Amino acid sequence: MLKRIYFFVDERGNCPVEQALKELSEKEDMKVRAYLKILKECGHTLHRPIADYLGNGIYELRPQNHRVFYFFFLKDSVVLLHVIRKKTDRIPSGDLALCIKRKKEVETLKNIKEVNE
């Protein structure tokens, strides 16, 4: 079980994942929140079809046609880095590169905000 889930916070103080989740339909939002709850309960033991490891410490939650990218932080927490609506079978390399960049920022600057459940 994880203690906390955090949002990545950019240099302007914005939370891109939080904003993206607010733009989802009610049904999509409920699905993503259900997956986040499972992630919090299962932590590192979560795997396909609900989650998958992509490499470089980056994981994805897989609610229907959305992907929520995250990494494990301080052993018992997760930081949500990025959200996309998946349109192809592959994760676009630019999105993965963005996640890796944000992960490095969090690890050095600790720029995060706790998710209110």
Secondary structure, DSSP 8 states (H G I E B T S, - for coil): --SEEEEE--TTS--HHHHHHHTS-HHHHHHHHHHHHHHHHHGGG--TTTEEEEETTEEEE--TTEEEEEEEETTTEEEEEEEEE--SSS--HHHHHHHHHHHHHHHHH--EEE---
